[in-house]
């Protein structure tokens, strides 16, 4: 990625640069000249006021950033160079920048400029103030079919544009579908994008031929053919679209399970349960999108997206004025409340089995302690736990209440141990060994999301990063996202 100059001490270090220039003549013969529309600036991270962390990936995080001097707000994607090089992700980083630079569609996040320093690559992206569609679904438990129809239609429109250019997104899921301030959907995170060989997007030949069979995407949305090492195709995104529609209507992905291996087994065997409350039209569309043959999925056949748009589920959708019409009321209400109510423990994450998260209205009222709902009106005290008894109360201070606690596995190198992780309204994070109750560790707290943040790897695994260490945890009850939101809700917004 050719970005930025070298105007500061950090940039003069010997850290490796990631550039598009060819390493030799043979590689140069494969290359083509690309004139970027989004400029490659000489900015440094000190030119921005950093806000809350908007998202975390395996090698990157997205932070809300305001440009000093102009006041313009961006979603700043920060990518770790060492990790990119170590994990052989250089081509993916280059490809994401090259592809985003050439896209121009109201349903795709825009790229404004890039820069870099000795440690990181930066992409200033369009800020979608409404947050992730995933959060909207979690807030409500599940969406109505009217709401799901509207959002699915906007995703269909964006995918039609991408596939028309010969691009496969490869990671469509509710977390990568963002809501604008006026409630419309934009597709984000092109870190897994793959161009077809006949792609209309200008891509260097060496990147065009790489990773066409690599496993990309998120386990619960990966199609069966990718697990069998077949080349990527537009049908991959259509499968993920079917999973996403299911998630909107049911509150969980159709192949959800306790581990990636079990998820993959369910995908390969198409172990799919359609809830009875799905309409016939929704059930039929999901069934056609989750066809085991990628060439037979609705939208991938000879009639292409016309057949998909004509499906009865989309009856009433005005495809020509989709983004000009009124936005669903649900989204606007959610966005208006988002900063005031960034986390609600009463989010009824409803699965087709009807299981709801357990909740309490207070903790240990007998000793006169103040409940967290009184100290923090936007929160309810939650017991997202396997069991809770008085032995954990000894680790609390007078008047301190529990916001969230679970028995987790904590990983260190190749070993793991069971701990009780406790989040309190002080706020504090406490990790207590379940085998040695005297072994208690306080996790350094900060109201600054840049100093302590939660990175969700998948629904079961999450990491808590502090300035001095990164701690990895596994939650067998798949509450990684709840931990993230609970911690972030106690940080200053």
N, C-alpha and C positions, 0 to 999 in steps of 0.2 A: 504494500500500500504506500504510494508516494504521497506523503503528507508532511507538511510543516517544515520549518527550518530548524536550526540548531542554535537558538539564541540564548540558552541558559546552561548552567553548570550540569544539571541533570542530563541534558541532551549531549553533553560532551563526554559522558562516561563511555566505557567500553561495552555497554549492553548492546546486544544485537539489534539491528534495524530490520524491519520487514518492508521490503520494497518490491516494486514491480519490474525493476530493471533486470534484464537477462544476465545469467551468470557466465554464459559462454556463447559462442557463435551459433552452435546447434540450437540452443534454446532461443536465441534471438530470431532464428529462422521461423520458429513456431509462433512468435509473438506478433501481435498487431498493435498499431498505435491507438491509444484510447485517450480522448480529450474529455476530461471530467467536467461535468456541469457544476457539481457541488465543489466549491473551491477547497484547496488544501492549505489551510491557514497556518500562520506562525504562532498561534495561541499557545498558552500553557494552562494548566489546570487552575492556576492562581487567578486567571482572568474570569473565573466563574464563582458564584456563590452556590454551594452545593446544598441541596435539600434532602428530602427523604429518598430512600432506596425504593425504586419502583418495581424492580425485578432482578432476579439473580439466576445466572446460568452456570454451566460447568466451568467456563473460562472467562466469564464476564459478569458485570452487573450494570443495571441502568439506573441512573440517578437523576432526579429533577434538578436542573441547573439553570441559574439566571445569569446571563452575561452582564458583567459589570460595565457600566457606561450606557448600555442600550436598554437594559431591563428585559430583553427578550428571553423567554423561557423555552428551554429545550429538554428533551429526554436524552441525556448524555450516556451513550453506551461506552463503557470502559472495559477494554479487553487486555488481559494480562499477557504480555509478550512471551515471558518464560514458559508459561503453560502452553501457549499456542505452538511454540517451537518444539517443546518437549513431547507434546501429544500429536505432532505432525498435523496441526490444524491450520497451517499457513495458507494453504490453497482455499480453505473455507473462509478465512478472514478476508482474503483478497476478493473472492467471488462475491461475498455479501456486499462489499463496498462497490464493486463494479456493477452488480445487478441493480442495487438500490438507486444508484446514480442515474440509471436509464429508465426507471419506472415513473410513470406519470398517470395516476389514477386516483380518484377521490376515495377509493376503498383501500389504498395502500399508504402506509406511513411514509412521509417524505424525508429525504436526507438533505440537510442544509450545508454542512461542511465537515471536514475531518482535520485532525491534527494528531501529533504523537509526541511522546517524550521517551526517555530511556527505558521506562518500565511498561508503558501502556500505549495502546492505540485508542483513539477517541472518535466516535461518530456522533455528531449533533443531529438528533432526529426530531421529528415533529412530536410535540408533547400532546398526548391524549388525556385530557384532564379527567375524563370519566373513569379511567382505570380499566381493569381487565373484565371481560365478560364473565370469567370464572368467579370473580367477587360478587357480581350481580346475581349469579345463579346461587352461590353459597348464601347470600343474604336472604333470598326468598325460599331456599330449599329446592324449588324447581320453578320453571316458567310456564305460563299458559301457552297453548298452541298458537294463539294470536301473536304473542310476543316472539315465540320461537320461529314462527313463519317469517316475521319481519327481519330478524337478525340472520336467519339462514339465507334468505333471499339476498341480503347484502353481501354475505360471504360468497354465494354462488356467482354474483356479479363480478367480484374481485377475482375469483378463480377462473372465470371465463376469460378475463383479461390476461391473467398470467399464462394460462394454457395456450391462449392464442399466440403468445410470444414464444412459446416453446420452453416455458419454465415450470418446474414442479417445486412447490414450496417445501414439501416433505415434513412439515411439523405443524399442521393445522390442528388446533385445540383451543379450548376456551381461554387459556392463559395467554395465547398469542393473538387473540381478537380483542382489540382495544376500543373503548367508547370515547368519542370526541365529546367536547363540551356540550354540543347540541344533540348528543345521543346516537350518532351514527357509528357504524362499525368500520374499523380499519384493521387490515391484516398487518401484523408486525413480526419481527424476528426472522430474518432471512439467513440465519447462520447455517441452516441445513439445505438451502436451495440448490437444486440441480438443473442445469440447462440440458435440453435435448440436443442431439447433434444437428438438428435443423432449426435450432433456436434463432429467432430474429433479434435477439439481444447480442450485442458485440461482446464476445468473450475470447480471451487468448486461447489458442488451441490446446495448450498444455493443461489449462484448467477445464476445458470442455471435455477432455477425455478422462479426467481423474474422478474417482469415487462414484462412478455411475451405479455400482452395485453395493456401495457401503451401507451398512445399517444406519439409518438416520431417523430422527423423530423420537417420540415418546412412547413408551411400551404400550400403554392402553389404547393408542391410536395407530400403531404400526400395522399395516395390512399383512396378510399371510404370505403373499408372494415375496415380500422383502425378507421375511424370516427364512425363506427358501432360496435366498441369494439371487433372485431375479432382478433384472435391471429396473430402475425407477421408471415410472410412467404417470401420466395424469390420473390414472385410476387410483394411485396411492392417495392423492389428495381427496378423491371422491369417497374412498373408504373412511378417511379421517373426518370428512364432512358428515357422513352417516353417524359416526361415533359422537361427534359434537352435537348434532341434533338430538340424539338419544340423551346425552348429558343434560341438555337444556330442559328436556321434558321429564327426566327421571331424577335429576340431581346428582347423578353419578355416571361414569362411563360404562358402556355395556359389558366390558370384559374385565372389570375391576376385580382384583384379587390381592392376596397378601404379599406376593413377591412377583418380580418380573418374570421368573420362570413359569409360575402358575398362570400369569396373564398370557404369556405366549402360548401355553398349552390350550387355553380357552380360545385364543384367536385361531390357531391352526385347526381346531376341531369345530370352530364356529359355534361355540357354546353360548347361544344367544337367547335371552328370555325377554320377550316383549311384554311389558305390563299391560294389564287389561284396560287401564284407563287411557291408553294411547288410542287416538281415533284410528279408523281403518285407513285413512289417507296417510297419516303419519307412520303407521306401522308398515304400510306398503312401500313408502318412500325409503324408510330405513332398510327394509329388506332388500330393496333393489340397489341401494348404495353399498350394502355389505355383502354383495355377491362375491363368492370366492374367486371368480374369474374377473380380473381387472378390466378386461376388454368388454365385459357385459354389464358393467356398472352403469347406472343411468347417468348420462352425460359423457360417457366414453365410447358409446356405440356410433354407428354411421350417422345418426341424426344429431350427435353432439349435444350441446347445451340446450338446443331447442326442445329436445325430448324431456330434459330435466325441468325446464321452465314451464312446460305444459302439464306437468304432473298435477293431479287434483289437489295435492297438499298446498300448492301455491295459488289456488283459485283466489281471485281478488287482488293479486299483486300487480301493480302497474310498473312493469319492468322499465319503461321509458322514463319514468319520473320517480324512480325509487328513492333517490337521495334528495329530491326536491319537495317531497310531501312531508306531512307532519310526522314527527318522531314519536315512537311509543311513549305513553305517559310514564310507564314504569321506569324507563331509563332516566328520564328527566328528574323524577323524584329521587331516584337512587343517587344521581350525580349531585343534586342539590344538598343531600344529606351527607355525602361522602366524607367531607372534612370534619363534620361534627360528630359523625357516628362511624368511625373507621373500622370498628370491630364490634360485633354483637354476639355474645355467647349464645343467644337464642336462635342462631342460624340453624334452621331445621334441615340439615343435609339429608334429604329424604331419598332413600333407595327404594327399589321396587319391593324390597322385603318389608318396608315400612318402619325400619329402625330409626329412631330419633336419638339425638345426643342428650345424655342425662344432664340436668342442670339443678343447681341449688340456689337459694335466695340469699344465703349468708354462710359464714363459717364460724363455728365455735361460739355461738351467741351466749352460751352459758357463762363464759368468763368476762362478758361485758365488752368484747372487742367490737370495733366498728366494722360493719360490712363494707366490702369494696364498692358496692353499688351506691353507698352514701358518700364515700371518699371520691369515687369516680362515677358520676351519674351516667356516663355513656357505657358503663360496663356492668355486667351482672357477674357475681362470683360464680365460677363454674367448677364443677368437679368432673373434669375429663379424665377419669382415673379408673384403674382396675380395682382398687380398694383404697379406703382412707380410714385411718384410725388415729387415735390420740397421740401415737408415738411421733407423728410428724409435727404436732403442735409445739413440741419442745424446741423446734428450730426457729420458731417465730418470735418476734419481739412484741411487747405489749401493744395492743391495739392494731396489730398487723393482721391482714386477712389474705387468704389464698385466692388468687385469680384463676390459676390453672395448675394442675399437677398430674403427673403420670409416671408409671414405672416404665423406664426405658432401658435400652442397651446403649452404653457409651463405648465408642470404639477408640482405641489407641494403638496405632500400628496394626499388628495382626491379632491383637487381643481385644476382648470386650468384657465388660462387667455390667451388672444390673445396678441402676441408680434410680432414685426417686428425684425427679426434677420438679422443683417448686417455683412458681412465679407468684410473687406477692404484690400487694397494692402499694408497697413503700415507695418505689418499686425495687424489688430485689429478685435475683435468680440464685437459687441454692441447689446444689447437687449433693445428694446424700447416698452413700453406698448402702444398698439394702442388706448386705451381709455384715457390714461393720458400721453401725449407726454412729460411731464416734468419728467416722471419716466423712467430714462435711467440707465442701468447698463452695465458697462464694464466687460467683461469676461476676467479674467487674461490670458494673452497669454504667450506661451513658445514655443521656437523652438525645445524643447526636447519632442519627442512623448511620453516619459514616464511620463511627467509632465502634458500634456494636450493631450487627445486623444478622438476620436469619436468612440462610440460603436453603431453599427447598430443592432437594435432589429429585425426589418423587414423593408420593403420598405417605410413604413410611419413613423416609430418611430426610433428615435436615441437619444443617450445620449452623452453629452459633460462632460468629467471627468477632473477635475483640482485637485491639491493637497488638496483643502479645501472642495470641494463639487462636487456633480454629478447632472447635470441638464437634465431633460427629455423633449423632444420636439416631437410634432406630425406634420408632413407635409402632408396635405390632397392631395397634388399633387404627393406624393410618391417619393420624391427626397432625401431620407435619405442617399443613397449611394453617391449622388452628393455632399451633404454637407460633408461627410467624406473625399472624395477625394479632394474637394476644400480646406479644412482646412489642410490636410496632404501635399498638394502640396506647401503650403507656409512655411512649416517647413523645417528645414535643413535636408537634406537626409544623 
